[in-house]
């Protein structure tokens, strides 16, 4: 007795397609949110690694090491060191061999560069802020210096005297495509430096219990706020 080949009927295929379409519709927003969150987290990890590297290199080389914004050329190399207008493009660490607080191609050593956004393609937004020990905002200094003796400071512009051990530096990152406060927070990361230049990282939705320091300052620093 010959058996007939059994296949799917048109109705069964349509039902399967409809179920897959419904599942894709439900999953797509969550997948997009996850991808955006991972992109932001990846950028935060790059910044953390750059800052920790700069701190250790200052001790190893026995010269000040600065981290500041740079423009990113099409070939991926840094340009226009310590230009505050390029704060969303890249960050570079350099050894300040002549100890003048600014970058010189002839005298100083380019150590490492992190690309934050490719030119004219902003995928992640950044806020740079400085706070005192009472968590009162004091400015948005974007030049950070690590000294061989372990001290840390920040300045408004290259060549300015560093403000030493004067509070915290906070770098907030979020997805540029986020449309509302909820998605901005869910897709955000915070990188902050304490007065000794130690680097911490947390989610923009963190609370005091989620932070390593487990204190109110850490909780406030780890809160993402939309720039005013």
C-alpha positions in Angstrom: 0.0 0.0 0.0 1.5 3.3 -1.0 1.4 6.2 1.5 0.5 9.6 0.3 2.9 12.5 0.9 1.6 14.6 3.7 2.3 18.4 3.5 1.0 21.6 4.9 -2.2 23.1 3.7 -2.4 26.7 2.6 -4.4 27.5 5.7 -1.7 26.0 8.0 1.1 28.0 6.3 -0.9 31.2 6.6 -1.4 30.6 10.3 2.3 30.0 10.9 3.3 33.1 8.9 0.8 35.1 11.0 2.2 33.8 14.3 5.8 34.6 13.2 4.7 38.1 12.1 3.1 38.7 15.5 6.1 37.5 17.4 8.5 39.6 15.2 6.3 42.7 15.9 6.5 42.1 19.6 10.3 41.3 19.7 11.5 44.0 17.3 11.2 47.0 19.7 12.9 45.0 22.5 15.7 44.0 20.1 16.2 47.6 19.0 16.4 48.7 22.6 18.9 46.0 23.4 21.1 46.9 20.4 21.1 50.6 21.3 21.8 49.8 25.0 24.8 47.5 24.0 26.1 50.2 21.7 26.1 52.7 24.5 27.6 50.2 27.0 30.4 49.4 24.5 31.3 53.1 24.2 31.3 53.5 28.0 33.7 50.5 28.3 36.0 52.1 25.8 36.1 55.3 27.8 36.7 53.4 31.1 39.6 51.5 29.6 41.1 54.7 28.1 40.9 56.5 31.5 42.4 53.6 33.4 45.1 53.2 30.9 45.9 57.0 31.1 46.1 56.8 34.9 48.5 53.8 34.8 50.7 55.3 32.0 51.2 58.5 34.1 52.9 56.4 36.8 54.8 54.2 34.3 56.1 57.0 32.2 56.6 59.4 35.1 55.0 62.3 33.2 51.5 63.8 33.3 49.1 62.1 31.0 46.1 64.0 29.7 42.8 62.9 28.2 40.8 65.3 26.1 38.4 65.6 23.1 39.8 65.2 19.6 38.4 65.3 16.1 38.5 62.0 14.2 39.7 62.1 10.6 38.3 59.9 7.9 41.2 57.5 8.4 40.4 57.1 12.1 43.3 59.1 13.4 43.0 61.9 15.9 43.2 65.6 15.0 42.7 69.0 16.8 43.6 67.9 20.3 41.7 69.3 23.2 39.1 71.0 21.1 36.0 71.1 23.3 33.8 71.3 20.2 34.9 67.8 19.2 33.8 66.3 22.5 31.3 63.9 20.8 33.8 62.6 18.2 36.7 61.1 20.1 38.9 61.1 23.2 42.7 60.8 23.1 45.3 60.2 25.8 48.7 61.7 25.4 51.9 61.9 27.5 52.7 65.6 28.2 56.4 65.3 27.9 57.1 69.1 28.0 54.6 69.5 30.9 52.8 72.5 29.4 49.2 71.0 29.6 48.6 71.0 25.9 49.5 68.7 23.0 52.5 69.2 20.7 53.2 66.8 17.9 56.9 67.5 18.2 57.3 67.1 22.0 54.4 64.9 23.3 53.4 61.3 22.7 50.0 60.2 21.4 49.2 57.1 23.5 45.7 55.9 22.6 42.5 57.2 20.9 38.9 56.2 21.4 36.3 56.9 18.6 33.0 58.0 20.1 31.2 58.8 16.9 32.3 58.7 13.3 32.2 62.1 11.7 28.7 63.4 10.9 27.2 60.1 12.2 26.2 60.7 15.8 24.9 57.4 17.3 25.6 58.1 20.9 25.2 61.5 22.7 27.5 62.7 25.5 27.3 65.1 28.4 30.5 66.1 30.2 30.0 67.7 33.7 32.1 68.4 36.8 30.7 68.5 40.4 32.0 69.4 43.8 31.8 67.1 46.8 28.3 68.3 47.6 27.2 67.2 44.2 26.7 70.8 43.0 27.5 71.3 39.4 30.6 73.4 38.8 31.1 73.2 35.1 31.8 70.9 32.1 35.5 70.7 32.0 36.7 68.3 29.2 40.4 68.2 29.8 41.5 65.7 32.4 45.0 65.2 33.8 46.6 62.3 35.6 49.9 63.0 37.4 52.7 60.5 38.2 52.1 60.9 42.0 48.6 59.6 41.6 46.8 62.9 41.8 44.1 63.9 39.3 42.7 67.1 38.1 40.6 68.7 35.3 40.6 72.0 33.3 38.4 73.9 31.0 41.0 74.2 28.2 44.3 72.8 27.2 47.2 74.7 28.9 45.0 75.8 31.9 46.1 74.9 35.4 44.4 71.7 36.6 41.8 71.9 39.4 43.2 69.2 41.6 41.1 66.8 43.7 38.1 69.1 43.5 35.1 66.7 43.3 33.9 64.5 40.5 33.9 64.3 36.7 30.7 62.8 35.1 30.4 61.5 31.5 26.8 60.6 30.5 26.2 58.6 27.4 22.8 57.8 25.8 21.4 56.6 22.4 20.9 59.6 20.1 17.8 58.0 18.6 16.0 57.7 22.0 12.7 59.6 21.8 11.6 60.0 25.4 12.9 60.1 28.9 12.3 56.4 29.5 14.2 55.2 26.5 17.0 57.7 27.2 17.5 56.3 30.7 17.2 52.6 29.6 19.8 53.2 26.9 22.2 55.3 29.0 25.5 54.6 30.8 27.4 56.8 33.2 31.2 57.0 33.6 32.5 59.0 36.5 35.9 59.8 38.1 36.4 60.4 41.7 38.9 63.0 43.1 41.8 60.6 42.8 41.1 59.7 39.2 39.6 56.3 39.8 37.0 55.4 37.2 33.5 54.0 37.9 30.8 53.0 35.5 27.1 52.3 36.0 23.7 52.4 34.3 21.7 55.5 34.1 18.9 53.7 36.0 21.2 52.8 39.0 20.3 53.4 42.6 22.5 53.6 45.6 22.3 49.8 46.1 23.4 49.2 42.5 26.7 51.2 42.8 30.1 50.0 44.0 30.4 52.7 46.6 26.8 52.2 47.9 26.4 55.9 48.9 24.2 58.8 48.0 26.8 60.6 45.9 27.3 57.5 43.8 23.6 57.1 43.3 23.2 60.8 42.2 26.2 60.5 39.9 24.8 57.4 38.3 21.5 59.0 37.5 21.1 60.1 33.9 19.5 63.5 33.4 18.7 65.1 30.1 20.9 68.1 29.4 19.1 71.4 30.0 
